[in-house]
Amino acid sequence: MDERRVDREANVRAVVERLKSELRRADIEAEVTGRAKHIYSIWRKMTRKGVDFEQVFDVTAVRVLVPDVASCYATLGVVHTLWDHIRGEFDDYIATPKENGYQALHTAVIGPDGKNLEVQIRTFNMHKEAELGVAAHWSYKEGSRQKADFQKKIAWLRQVLEAKEIEGVDFISRFKSEMFQDRVYVLTPKGEVVDLPKGATPLDFAYHIHSEVGHRCRGAKVDGKIVPLAYELKSGERVEIMTGKQPAPSREWLNPHLGYLKSQRARAKVRQWFRVQDYDKNVSTGRAILERELQRLGVTGANLEKVAQRFGKNKLEDFLEVIGRGDITPTQLSAAFPEPVTTQAQETQPEKTTALQTPRADGAMGGVRILGIGNLLTAAAGCCQPLPEDPVIGYVTRGRGLMIHREDCPNFLRLKRDNPERVVKVDWTSREKDVFKAQIHVLAGSRSGIVKDVTAVFGEVKVPVISVKSNVDSKTGIVSIGYVVEVSNLGQLARVLTEISQVPGVIEAARKTS
Protein backbone atom coordinates (compact mmCIF):
# COMPACT_ATOMS: atom_id res chain seq x y z
CA MET A 1 0.00 0.00 0.00
CA ASP A 2 3.08 2.25 -0.26
CA GLU A 3 1.80 3.58 -3.57
CA ARG A 4 -0.32 6.71 -3.74
CA ARG A 5 -3.82 6.20 -5.09
CA VAL A 6 -2.94 8.25 -8.18
CA ASP A 7 -0.08 5.79 -8.89
CA ARG A 8 -2.39 2.78 -8.46
CA GLU A 9 -4.90 4.32 -10.86
CA ALA A 10 -2.13 4.95 -13.40
CA ASN A 11 -1.16 1.26 -13.13
CA VAL A 12 -4.79 0.27 -13.76
CA ARG A 13 -4.94 2.43 -16.90
CA ALA A 14 -1.76 0.79 -18.19
CA VAL A 15 -3.19 -2.70 -17.58
CA VAL A 16 -6.47 -1.77 -19.31
CA GLU A 17 -4.67 -0.44 -22.38
CA ARG A 18 -2.43 -3.54 -22.58
CA LEU A 19 -5.43 -5.88 -22.37
CA LYS A 20 -7.39 -3.87 -24.95
CA SER A 21 -4.45 -4.13 -27.34
CA GLU A 22 -4.15 -7.92 -26.91
CA LEU A 23 -7.90 -8.43 -27.36
CA ARG A 24 -7.88 -6.39 -30.58
CA ARG A 25 -4.99 -8.50 -31.81
CA ALA A 26 -7.08 -11.63 -31.10
CA ASP A 27 -10.09 -10.13 -32.98
CA ILE A 28 -12.21 -10.06 -29.81
CA GLU A 29 -14.67 -7.18 -29.54
CA ALA A 30 -14.59 -6.06 -25.89
CA GLU A 31 -15.16 -3.19 -23.48
CA VAL A 32 -12.45 -3.06 -20.78
CA THR A 33 -12.60 -1.02 -17.55
CA GLY A 34 -10.59 -1.10 -14.33
CA ARG A 35 -10.36 0.29 -10.83
CA ALA A 36 -8.02 0.43 -7.84
CA LYS A 37 -9.77 -0.69 -4.63
CA HIS A 38 -10.13 1.93 -1.87
CA ILE A 39 -7.99 1.33 1.21
CA TYR A 40 -11.07 1.27 3.43
CA SER A 41 -12.70 -1.34 1.17
CA ILE A 42 -9.56 -3.46 1.39
CA TRP A 43 -9.60 -3.23 5.20
CA ARG A 44 -13.32 -4.16 5.29
CA LYS A 45 -12.75 -7.24 3.11
CA MET A 46 -9.81 -8.36 5.25
CA THR A 47 -11.92 -7.95 8.40
CA ARG A 48 -15.06 -9.59 6.97
CA LYS A 49 -13.26 -12.64 5.53
CA GLY A 50 -10.50 -12.86 8.16
CA VAL A 51 -7.69 -12.88 5.56
CA ASP A 52 -4.28 -11.20 5.24
CA PHE A 53 -3.57 -8.47 2.73
CA GLU A 54 -1.74 -10.95 0.45
CA GLN A 55 -5.00 -12.93 0.13
CA VAL A 56 -6.97 -9.95 -1.22
CA PHE A 57 -6.61 -10.51 -4.97
CA ASP A 58 -8.84 -7.64 -6.19
CA VAL A 59 -6.78 -4.69 -4.90
CA THR A 60 -6.46 -3.96 -8.59
CA ALA A 61 -9.29 -5.26 -10.78
CA VAL A 62 -10.26 -5.22 -14.45
CA ARG A 63 -13.66 -6.01 -15.95
CA VAL A 64 -14.09 -7.16 -19.57
CA LEU A 65 -17.50 -7.08 -21.30
CA VAL A 66 -17.93 -9.11 -24.52
CA PRO A 67 -20.86 -9.94 -26.82
CA ASP A 68 -21.26 -13.70 -26.16
CA VAL A 69 -20.22 -16.66 -24.01
CA ALA A 70 -17.66 -17.97 -26.53
CA SER A 71 -15.88 -14.61 -26.37
CA CYS A 72 -15.76 -14.90 -22.55
CA TYR A 73 -13.68 -18.07 -22.73
CA ALA A 74 -11.57 -16.69 -25.59
CA THR A 75 -10.83 -13.61 -23.45
CA LEU A 76 -9.88 -15.88 -20.53
CA GLY A 77 -7.33 -17.57 -22.79
CA VAL A 78 -5.84 -14.19 -23.73
CA VAL A 79 -5.59 -13.15 -20.05
CA HIS A 80 -3.89 -16.40 -18.99
CA THR A 81 -1.50 -16.15 -21.93
CA LEU A 82 -0.64 -12.56 -21.04
CA TRP A 83 -0.12 -13.07 -17.28
CA ASP A 84 0.55 -16.04 -14.98
CA HIS A 85 -2.58 -17.47 -13.33
CA ILE A 86 -2.70 -17.66 -9.50
CA ARG A 87 -3.53 -21.29 -8.72
CA GLY A 88 -6.88 -21.83 -6.97
CA GLU A 89 -8.20 -18.36 -7.88
CA PHE A 90 -10.43 -19.21 -10.85
CA ASP A 91 -14.25 -19.41 -10.66
CA ASP A 92 -16.49 -20.34 -13.60
CA TYR A 93 -19.87 -18.83 -12.70
CA ILE A 94 -21.02 -19.22 -16.33
CA ALA A 95 -20.99 -23.02 -16.30
CA THR A 96 -22.12 -23.01 -12.63
CA PRO A 97 -24.04 -19.78 -11.83
CA LYS A 98 -24.49 -18.60 -8.25
CA GLU A 99 -27.86 -19.23 -6.59
CA ASN A 100 -29.00 -15.68 -7.39
CA GLY A 101 -28.25 -16.24 -11.09
CA TYR A 102 -24.96 -14.31 -11.18
CA GLN A 103 -22.78 -15.32 -14.14
CA ALA A 104 -19.19 -14.37 -14.97
CA LEU A 105 -15.65 -15.71 -15.17
CA HIS A 106 -13.39 -14.64 -12.28
CA THR A 107 -9.64 -15.17 -12.36
CA ALA A 108 -6.64 -13.75 -10.53
CA VAL A 109 -3.25 -13.33 -12.19
CA ILE A 110 0.17 -11.93 -11.40
CA GLY A 111 0.05 -8.71 -13.40
CA PRO A 112 2.75 -6.17 -14.30
CA ASP A 113 5.47 -5.59 -11.68
CA GLY A 114 4.47 -8.84 -9.93
CA LYS A 115 1.27 -7.38 -8.44
CA ASN A 116 -1.96 -9.36 -8.06
CA LEU A 117 -4.69 -8.51 -10.55
CA GLU A 118 -8.31 -9.72 -10.59
CA VAL A 119 -10.08 -10.03 -13.96
CA GLN A 120 -13.86 -10.41 -14.33
CA ILE A 121 -15.24 -11.44 -17.72
CA ARG A 122 -18.96 -11.16 -18.62
CA THR A 123 -21.26 -10.72 -21.56
CA PHE A 124 -23.17 -7.44 -21.75
CA ASN A 125 -26.39 -9.24 -20.74
CA MET A 126 -24.67 -10.84 -17.74
CA HIS A 127 -23.40 -7.40 -16.72
CA LYS A 128 -26.87 -5.88 -16.91
CA GLU A 129 -28.26 -8.70 -14.75
CA ALA A 130 -25.41 -8.35 -12.25
CA GLU A 131 -25.84 -4.59 -11.91
CA LEU A 132 -29.65 -4.25 -12.05
CA GLY A 133 -31.25 -7.70 -11.77
CA VAL A 134 -31.71 -10.16 -8.94
CA ALA A 135 -27.99 -10.97 -9.14
CA ALA A 136 -27.04 -7.39 -8.17
CA HIS A 137 -25.01 -7.36 -4.93
CA TRP A 138 -25.30 -3.65 -4.06
CA SER A 139 -26.96 -4.50 -0.74
CA TYR A 140 -23.96 -6.68 0.17
CA LYS A 141 -21.54 -3.93 -0.79
CA GLU A 142 -23.42 -1.45 1.41
CA GLY A 143 -23.43 -3.85 4.36
CA SER A 144 -27.22 -4.35 4.16
CA ARG A 145 -28.86 -7.61 5.28
CA GLN A 146 -32.07 -7.60 3.22
CA LYS A 147 -33.35 -11.05 2.29
CA ALA A 148 -33.55 -12.35 -1.25
CA ASP A 149 -37.32 -11.67 -1.24
CA PHE A 150 -36.64 -7.96 -1.02
CA GLN A 151 -34.23 -8.03 -3.95
CA LYS A 152 -36.75 -9.99 -6.05
CA LYS A 153 -39.38 -7.33 -5.33
CA ILE A 154 -36.96 -4.64 -6.50
CA ALA A 155 -36.30 -6.56 -9.75
CA TRP A 156 -40.04 -6.97 -10.33
CA LEU A 157 -40.68 -3.28 -9.63
CA ARG A 158 -38.13 -2.35 -12.30
CA GLN A 159 -40.03 -4.48 -14.81
CA VAL A 160 -43.34 -2.85 -13.92
CA LEU A 161 -41.88 0.64 -14.24
CA GLU A 162 -40.38 -0.18 -17.63
CA ALA A 163 -43.60 -1.73 -19.00
CA LYS A 164 -45.83 0.39 -21.26
CA GLU A 165 -49.11 -1.53 -21.05
CA ILE A 166 -49.73 -4.18 -18.40
CA GLU A 167 -53.36 -4.64 -17.39
CA GLY A 168 -55.62 -7.22 -15.77
CA VAL A 169 -55.02 -10.81 -16.81
CA ASP A 170 -51.86 -9.89 -18.75
CA PHE A 171 -50.39 -8.42 -15.57
CA ILE A 172 -51.11 -11.56 -13.52
CA SER A 173 -49.90 -13.88 -16.28
CA ARG A 174 -46.63 -12.00 -16.70
CA PHE A 175 -46.16 -11.83 -12.93
CA LYS A 176 -46.45 -15.62 -12.62
CA SER A 177 -44.28 -16.42 -15.61
CA GLU A 178 -41.50 -13.95 -14.92
CA MET A 179 -41.44 -13.59 -11.14
CA PHE A 180 -41.27 -17.31 -10.40
CA GLN A 181 -39.49 -18.71 -13.45
CA ASP A 182 -36.18 -19.16 -11.56
CA ARG A 183 -37.63 -20.55 -8.28
CA VAL A 184 -39.73 -23.50 -7.15
CA TYR A 185 -41.94 -23.51 -4.06
CA VAL A 186 -42.56 -26.90 -2.48
CA LEU A 187 -44.27 -28.03 0.73
CA THR A 188 -43.03 -29.90 3.77
CA PRO A 189 -45.22 -32.73 5.19
CA LYS A 190 -46.59 -30.12 7.65
CA GLY A 191 -47.54 -27.75 4.83
CA GLU A 192 -44.73 -25.21 5.27
CA VAL A 193 -43.49 -23.57 2.05
CA VAL A 194 -39.83 -24.02 1.09
CA ASP A 195 -38.26 -21.71 -1.52
CA LEU A 196 -35.62 -23.42 -3.71
CA PRO A 197 -33.80 -22.59 -6.99
CA LYS A 198 -35.32 -23.96 -10.19
CA GLY A 199 -34.05 -27.47 -10.88
CA ALA A 200 -33.69 -28.26 -7.16
CA THR A 201 -33.89 -31.91 -6.11
CA PRO A 202 -35.13 -33.71 -2.97
CA LEU A 203 -31.51 -33.64 -1.73
CA ASP A 204 -31.49 -29.83 -2.03
CA PHE A 205 -34.75 -29.82 -0.07
CA ALA A 206 -33.25 -32.07 2.63
CA TYR A 207 -30.18 -29.87 3.12
CA HIS A 208 -32.37 -26.77 3.15
CA ILE A 209 -34.34 -28.23 6.07
CA HIS A 210 -31.21 -29.16 8.06
CA SER A 211 -27.69 -30.41 7.42
CA GLU A 212 -28.32 -33.61 9.39
CA VAL A 213 -31.46 -34.34 7.36
CA GLY A 214 -29.37 -34.07 4.20
CA HIS A 215 -26.51 -36.19 5.55
CA ARG A 216 -28.92 -38.98 6.62
CA CYS A 217 -31.10 -38.81 3.49
CA ARG A 218 -31.72 -42.25 1.95
CA GLY A 219 -34.70 -41.55 -0.28
CA ALA A 220 -37.61 -39.20 -0.95
CA LYS A 221 -41.34 -39.17 -1.62
CA VAL A 222 -43.08 -36.53 -3.71
CA ASP A 223 -46.86 -36.36 -3.28
CA GLY A 224 -46.68 -39.80 -1.64
CA LYS A 225 -44.68 -41.50 -4.41
CA ILE A 226 -41.02 -42.57 -4.15
CA VAL A 227 -38.80 -40.62 -6.57
CA PRO A 228 -35.04 -40.66 -7.36
CA LEU A 229 -32.87 -38.26 -5.38
CA ALA A 230 -32.02 -36.50 -8.67
CA TYR A 231 -35.73 -35.85 -9.38
CA GLU A 232 -36.40 -32.21 -10.40
CA LEU A 233 -38.98 -30.68 -8.05
CA LYS A 234 -41.94 -28.63 -9.29
CA SER A 235 -43.83 -25.88 -7.50
CA GLY A 236 -46.69 -27.09 -5.34
CA GLU A 237 -45.34 -30.60 -4.72
CA ARG A 238 -45.22 -32.01 -1.17
CA VAL A 239 -41.82 -33.50 -0.31
CA GLU A 240 -41.02 -36.05 2.37
CA ILE A 241 -37.46 -37.16 3.13
CA MET A 242 -36.67 -40.73 4.26
CA THR A 243 -33.62 -40.85 6.53
CA GLY A 244 -31.27 -43.45 8.01
CA LYS A 245 -29.81 -43.60 11.52
CA GLN A 246 -26.27 -42.68 10.49
CA PRO A 247 -25.08 -39.88 8.17
CA ALA A 248 -23.68 -41.28 4.92
CA PRO A 249 -23.42 -38.73 2.08
CA SER A 250 -22.13 -40.02 -1.24
CA ARG A 251 -19.33 -38.35 -3.21
CA GLU A 252 -21.48 -38.85 -6.32
CA TRP A 253 -23.74 -36.12 -4.92
CA LEU A 254 -20.97 -33.63 -5.75
CA ASN A 255 -20.76 -34.70 -9.42
CA PRO A 256 -22.56 -31.93 -11.38
CA HIS A 257 -23.20 -34.28 -14.31
CA LEU A 258 -25.34 -36.61 -12.15
CA GLY A 259 -27.68 -33.79 -11.08
CA TYR A 260 -28.12 -34.68 -7.39
CA LEU A 261 -27.56 -31.14 -6.06
CA LYS A 262 -28.47 -27.81 -7.64
CA SER A 263 -27.80 -25.58 -4.61
CA GLN A 264 -24.24 -24.40 -3.97
CA ARG A 265 -25.14 -24.19 -0.27
CA ALA A 266 -26.04 -27.89 -0.22
CA ARG A 267 -22.83 -28.82 -2.04
CA ALA A 268 -20.83 -26.84 0.52
CA LYS A 269 -22.47 -28.82 3.34
CA VAL A 270 -21.59 -32.13 1.67
CA ARG A 271 -17.95 -31.02 1.20
CA GLN A 272 -17.81 -29.93 4.85
CA TRP A 273 -19.00 -33.37 5.96
CA PHE A 274 -16.20 -35.08 4.02
CA ARG A 275 -13.61 -32.69 5.52
CA VAL A 276 -14.18 -34.01 9.02
CA GLN A 277 -14.09 -37.69 8.11
CA ASP A 278 -11.33 -40.16 8.79
CA TYR A 279 -7.92 -39.10 7.45
CA ASP A 280 -7.01 -42.53 6.07
CA LYS A 281 -10.29 -42.79 4.19
CA ASN A 282 -9.68 -39.40 2.56
CA VAL A 283 -6.17 -40.47 1.57
CA SER A 284 -7.51 -43.60 -0.10
CA THR A 285 -10.26 -41.67 -1.89
CA GLY A 286 -7.81 -38.94 -2.93
CA ARG A 287 -5.43 -41.52 -4.41
CA ALA A 288 -8.28 -42.95 -6.51
CA ILE A 289 -9.29 -39.47 -7.73
CA LEU A 290 -5.68 -38.57 -8.63
CA GLU A 291 -5.10 -41.85 -10.46
CA ARG A 292 -8.32 -41.35 -12.41
CA GLU A 293 -7.25 -37.81 -13.42
CA LEU A 294 -3.77 -38.98 -14.47
CA GLN A 295 -5.41 -41.72 -16.51
CA ARG A 296 -7.64 -39.11 -18.18
CA LEU A 297 -4.53 -37.17 -19.19
CA GLY A 298 -2.70 -40.35 -20.21
CA VAL A 299 0.10 -39.72 -17.69
CA THR A 300 2.09 -42.68 -16.37
CA GLY A 301 5.04 -42.78 -13.96
CA ALA A 302 4.46 -39.23 -12.66
CA ASN A 303 6.53 -38.07 -9.66
CA LEU A 304 3.60 -37.52 -7.29
CA GLU A 305 5.78 -35.97 -4.57
CA LYS A 306 6.69 -33.10 -6.90
CA VAL A 307 3.07 -32.69 -7.96
CA ALA A 308 2.15 -32.45 -4.24
CA GLN A 309 4.77 -29.74 -3.70
CA ARG A 310 3.07 -27.57 -6.31
CA PHE A 311 0.05 -27.50 -4.01
CA GLY A 312 2.15 -26.67 -0.94
CA LYS A 313 2.20 -30.22 0.49
CA ASN A 314 5.54 -31.79 1.40
CA LYS A 315 4.00 -35.18 2.21
CA LEU A 316 2.18 -37.17 -0.48
CA GLU A 317 -0.39 -38.42 2.08
CA ASP A 318 -1.34 -34.85 3.03
CA PHE A 319 -1.77 -34.01 -0.65
CA LEU A 320 -4.00 -37.06 -1.23
CA GLU A 321 -6.01 -36.24 1.91
CA VAL A 322 -6.97 -32.74 0.71
CA ILE A 323 -7.96 -34.20 -2.67
CA GLY A 324 -10.08 -36.84 -0.94
CA ARG A 325 -11.93 -34.31 1.20
CA GLY A 326 -12.71 -32.12 -1.83
CA ASP A 327 -10.40 -29.12 -1.23
CA ILE A 328 -8.57 -29.78 -4.52
CA THR A 329 -10.85 -30.53 -7.46
CA PRO A 330 -10.02 -32.56 -10.59
CA THR A 331 -10.10 -29.31 -12.57
CA GLN A 332 -7.41 -27.82 -10.30
CA LEU A 333 -5.31 -30.96 -10.75
CA SER A 334 -5.54 -30.58 -14.54
CA ALA A 335 -4.54 -26.92 -14.26
CA ALA A 336 -1.32 -27.96 -12.47
CA PHE A 337 0.02 -29.71 -15.55
CA PRO A 338 1.00 -26.65 -17.63
CA GLU A 339 4.24 -26.95 -15.62
CA PRO A 340 6.33 -29.89 -16.83
CA VAL A 341 5.52 -33.19 -15.13
CA THR A 342 8.66 -34.93 -13.92
CA THR A 343 8.48 -38.65 -14.53
CA GLN A 344 10.27 -41.48 -12.81
CA ALA A 345 11.52 -42.78 -16.16
CA GLN A 346 14.38 -40.25 -16.31
CA GLU A 347 17.62 -41.90 -17.38
CA THR A 348 21.17 -40.78 -16.65
CA GLN A 349 22.47 -39.19 -19.83
CA PRO A 350 25.50 -41.09 -21.20
CA GLU A 351 28.41 -39.47 -22.93
CA LYS A 352 26.98 -39.75 -26.43
CA THR A 353 23.51 -38.36 -27.19
CA THR A 354 21.94 -37.24 -30.43
CA ALA A 355 19.24 -34.53 -30.54
CA LEU A 356 16.98 -34.87 -33.57
CA GLN A 357 15.39 -32.11 -35.56
CA THR A 358 11.88 -30.67 -35.42
CA PRO A 359 9.14 -33.08 -36.68
CA ARG A 360 8.63 -33.09 -40.43
CA ALA A 361 5.52 -33.54 -42.52
CA ASP A 362 6.60 -37.09 -43.36
CA GLY A 363 6.10 -38.14 -39.74
CA ALA A 364 9.70 -37.90 -38.50
CA MET A 365 9.80 -37.12 -34.80
CA GLY A 366 11.91 -34.41 -33.14
CA GLY A 367 12.41 -33.55 -29.49
CA VAL A 368 13.92 -36.99 -28.73
CA ARG A 369 17.51 -37.89 -27.97
CA ILE A 370 18.77 -41.44 -28.58
CA LEU A 371 21.01 -42.70 -25.83
CA GLY A 372 24.37 -44.26 -26.78
CA ILE A 373 24.04 -44.49 -30.60
CA GLY A 374 24.14 -42.24 -33.64
CA ASN A 375 21.38 -40.62 -35.69
CA LEU A 376 18.38 -42.70 -36.74
CA LEU A 377 15.19 -41.80 -38.57
CA THR A 378 12.55 -41.56 -35.82
CA ALA A 379 8.77 -41.41 -35.78
CA ALA A 380 6.06 -41.44 -33.12
CA ALA A 381 4.20 -44.74 -32.90
CA GLY A 382 0.64 -44.31 -34.10
CA CYS A 383 -0.68 -46.82 -31.57
CA CYS A 384 0.14 -44.77 -28.44
CA GLN A 385 1.23 -41.33 -29.82
CA PRO A 386 3.67 -40.32 -27.03
CA LEU A 387 3.97 -36.71 -25.87
CA PRO A 388 6.84 -34.90 -24.11
CA GLU A 389 6.99 -35.89 -20.41
CA ASP A 390 5.54 -39.35 -21.18
CA PRO A 391 7.97 -42.15 -20.24
CA VAL A 392 9.12 -43.37 -23.69
CA ILE A 393 11.21 -46.13 -25.25
CA GLY A 394 12.50 -46.79 -28.78
CA TYR A 395 12.11 -49.86 -30.99
CA VAL A 396 14.25 -50.34 -34.12
CA THR A 397 12.06 -51.49 -37.03
CA ARG A 398 13.03 -52.98 -40.40
CA GLY A 399 13.15 -50.18 -42.95
CA ARG A 400 11.18 -47.54 -40.97
CA GLY A 401 13.86 -46.42 -38.53
CA LEU A 402 13.23 -45.99 -34.80
CA MET A 403 9.62 -45.97 -33.56
CA ILE A 404 9.03 -44.09 -30.29
CA HIS A 405 6.47 -45.75 -27.99
CA ARG A 406 5.13 -45.02 -24.52
CA GLU A 407 6.71 -47.47 -22.08
CA ASP A 408 3.28 -48.93 -21.20
CA CYS A 409 2.15 -49.32 -24.83
CA PRO A 410 0.69 -52.86 -25.31
CA ASN A 411 2.15 -53.09 -28.84
CA PHE A 412 5.63 -52.21 -27.59
CA LEU A 413 5.43 -54.76 -24.74
CA ARG A 414 4.61 -57.47 -27.31
CA LEU A 415 7.48 -56.38 -29.59
CA LYS A 416 9.89 -56.26 -26.66
CA ARG A 417 8.95 -59.80 -25.68
CA ASP A 418 9.63 -61.10 -29.19
CA ASN A 419 12.74 -59.01 -30.05
CA PRO A 420 14.34 -57.52 -26.90
CA GLU A 421 17.58 -56.75 -28.76
CA ARG A 422 15.75 -54.09 -30.86
CA VAL A 423 14.82 -51.97 -27.80
CA VAL A 424 16.67 -48.63 -27.53
CA LYS A 425 16.60 -46.21 -24.60
CA VAL A 426 15.47 -42.69 -25.53
CA ASP A 427 14.64 -39.50 -23.67
CA TRP A 428 13.02 -36.14 -24.39
CA THR A 429 14.91 -33.00 -25.26
CA SER A 430 13.50 -29.56 -24.45
CA ARG A 431 12.60 -27.77 -27.69
CA GLU A 432 9.86 -25.12 -27.78
CA LYS A 433 9.12 -25.49 -31.50
CA ASP A 434 8.43 -29.23 -31.45
CA VAL A 435 4.80 -30.28 -32.00
CA PHE A 436 3.26 -33.72 -31.59
CA LYS A 437 0.01 -35.41 -32.50
CA ALA A 438 -2.44 -36.36 -29.74
CA GLN A 439 -5.86 -37.99 -29.81
CA ILE A 440 -8.66 -36.57 -27.67
CA HIS A 441 -11.95 -38.34 -26.99
CA VAL A 442 -15.00 -36.32 -25.85
CA LEU A 443 -18.38 -37.56 -24.61
CA ALA A 444 -21.23 -35.04 -24.47
CA GLY A 445 -24.98 -34.80 -24.23
CA SER A 446 -26.86 -34.52 -27.51
CA ARG A 447 -27.75 -30.88 -28.04
CA SER A 448 -27.68 -28.55 -31.00
CA GLY A 449 -24.23 -27.10 -31.65
CA ILE A 450 -22.30 -29.24 -29.14
CA VAL A 451 -19.66 -30.33 -31.69
CA LYS A 452 -19.24 -26.74 -32.85
CA ASP A 453 -18.87 -25.45 -29.27
CA VAL A 454 -16.27 -28.08 -28.36
CA THR A 455 -14.30 -27.55 -31.58
CA ALA A 456 -14.28 -23.78 -30.96
CA VAL A 457 -12.21 -24.39 -27.80
CA PHE A 458 -9.21 -25.49 -29.89
CA GLY A 459 -9.26 -22.20 -31.77
CA GLU A 460 -9.45 -20.23 -28.54
CA VAL A 461 -6.39 -21.95 -27.06
CA LYS A 462 -4.57 -21.97 -30.43
CA VAL A 463 -4.26 -25.75 -30.77
CA PRO A 464 -4.43 -26.93 -34.43
CA VAL A 465 -7.02 -29.65 -35.21
CA ILE A 466 -5.94 -32.20 -37.83
CA SER A 467 -9.17 -34.25 -37.96
CA VAL A 468 -12.58 -34.56 -36.30
CA LYS A 469 -14.96 -37.52 -36.18
CA SER A 470 -18.28 -37.65 -34.32
CA ASN A 471 -21.23 -39.99 -33.94
CA VAL A 472 -24.37 -40.24 -31.80
CA ASP A 473 -25.54 -43.30 -29.89
CA SER A 474 -29.17 -43.70 -30.96
CA LYS A 475 -30.09 -45.43 -27.70
CA THR A 476 -28.51 -43.09 -25.16
CA GLY A 477 -28.28 -39.89 -27.21
CA ILE A 478 -24.62 -39.49 -26.14
CA VAL A 479 -22.37 -37.76 -28.69
CA SER A 480 -18.87 -39.23 -29.12
CA ILE A 481 -16.29 -36.88 -30.70
CA GLY A 482 -12.74 -37.88 -31.65
CA TYR A 483 -10.05 -35.30 -32.40
CA VAL A 484 -6.49 -35.54 -33.64
CA VAL A 485 -4.62 -32.35 -32.66
CA GLU A 486 -1.09 -30.97 -32.53
CA VAL A 487 0.29 -29.98 -29.10
CA SER A 488 3.77 -29.07 -27.86
CA ASN A 489 3.68 -30.91 -24.52
CA LEU A 490 1.53 -32.60 -21.91
CA GLY A 491 0.84 -29.29 -20.18
CA GLN A 492 -0.82 -27.82 -23.26
CA LEU A 493 -2.92 -30.98 -23.61
CA ALA A 494 -4.03 -30.65 -19.96
CA ARG A 495 -5.15 -27.05 -20.55
CA VAL A 496 -7.16 -28.12 -23.61
CA LEU A 497 -8.90 -30.92 -21.69
CA THR A 498 -9.74 -28.53 -18.83
CA GLU A 499 -11.28 -25.96 -21.19
CA ILE A 500 -13.31 -28.63 -23.01
CA SER A 501 -14.62 -30.00 -19.69
CA GLN A 502 -16.12 -26.56 -18.96
CA VAL A 503 -18.22 -26.51 -22.15
CA PRO A 504 -21.91 -26.93 -21.14
CA GLY A 505 -23.07 -30.47 -21.95
CA VAL A 506 -19.64 -32.12 -21.94
CA ILE A 507 -19.59 -35.29 -19.83
CA GLU A 508 -15.96 -36.35 -20.25
CA ALA A 509 -12.84 -35.21 -22.10
CA ALA A 510 -9.74 -37.40 -22.04
CA ARG A 511 -6.59 -38.25 -23.97
CA LYS A 512 -6.81 -41.46 -26.00
CA THR A 513 -3.54 -43.40 -25.88
CA SER A 514 -4.41 -46.62 -27.73
C-alpha positions, 0 to 999 in steps of 0.5 A: 500500500506504499503507492499513492492512489494516483499511482495505483490508478495509473497502473490500472490504466496501463493494464487496461490499455495492454489488455485492450491491445491484446484483445484487438490482436485476437479479434475479440470485440470487448469493453475493458474497464478497471479500478483500484480498490479503496484502502477502506474497502480493502480493510473491510474485506480483510476484516469480513473474511478474516484474511491477510492483505496478500490474500486480497486478490482484487486490490487492482481489478479489471472487468471485460465485457464481450458480446457472447459466451464464446468470447468470454472463454476466448478472453480468458485464454488471452488473459492467462497467456498474457499473465501467470494465473494464481492457482486456486483463484479461478471461478467459472460462474457461467458453467455453474451460476451462483444461486441468485443467477450471477454469471461471470468468469473470475480469475486472478493473475500476477500482473505487471510488476508482480502485483496481483490482478483480478479479472472479471469477464462477462457478456453485456447481458450478464453485466446488466443482470449483475448490476440491475437484476436479482444478481445485483449485490449492491446491498452486500456492498453497502453492508445491508442484510435484506433477504432475497425476497426484497431483492426480487421485489426490487427486480419486479418493480423495475419491470413494472416501471419499464412496462408500457401496457400491463393490465388485468389478466396480462399483468397476472400472467406475466407476474407468474411467468417472470417472477417465479421462473427461476424458483420452485416452491414446495411443501413440507409434510406439515404444509410449510413452504420451502423456496428453492432454486429452479431445478432443485432436487429432494436432496437440495430440499433435505439440506435446506431443512437441516444439514443432518437431514441431508446427511442422513437422506436415503430416499424421498417421496413426492406427493406420496410416491417414491422418486429418485434423489435426482428428481427435479422438483416442481412448485406445489409438490409435497416432499417427504425425506426418508432418513437413516440412523447414520449420516452417509453422504455419497461423493457422487452427490458432488458430481454436477453431471449426475444432477443430485444437487443444484444448490451451492449451499447444499454442495458446501455442506456435503464437502464440509462433511467429508472434511471431518471424516477419517484421514485414512479414508480421505487419503484412499479416496484422494489416491483414486481421484488422482489416479483417475485424473492422471489416466484421463490425461494419459500420464504414467510414472508421474513423480507424485511428490513433486506434484504435491509440492506444487500445491504446498504439500511436502508429504504425499499423504497430506496431498492425497487427503486434501484431494479426498476431502474435496479441497482440490478438485479434478479441474485444479489438478488438470490446471497444475500440468501446464508446468512440466511433469517430472516422470520417474523414467528419467535416465542418466544421460550417457556421454553420447547423445543425439538430438533430432530435428523438429518433426517433419511432414513425413512423420519424422519425430523431433524432441527426442535424444537417442542414448548411446548411438548415432542418428536414426530416422525416428517417428512417433508410434501411431498406436500410443502417440507419445507426448513430451513428459511421457515415459518413452522407449525406442524400438528399431524397425526394419526399414522404418527407422526408430519408432518411439512408444510409450513405455506402457504401450501394449504393442511395444510390450509385445514387440519387446517380448519377441525381439528384446535386442531391438529396444533402444533407450530414448529420452526427451529433449527440451525444444519449444518449436516441437509439435506432436500429434495427440488424440482426444476423446470427448463424450457429451450430451446430444444438443444442438451445436455441441460439436461446434462449441467443443471444436471452438475451444481449440481455436481459442487456445490456439491448438491446431485440429488435424481431424474430427470424427463424431457420432451419436448413440441412438439409444442413449443420445450421447455424442462421441467426438474424436479429435487428432490435434497438434500440441507441444507438450503434456501441459498444453494438452491438460489445458485443452482438456480442462477448457473442453470440460467446462463446455456446457453439456460435456460429460468427459474429455480425455486423452486417448492413448491406444 
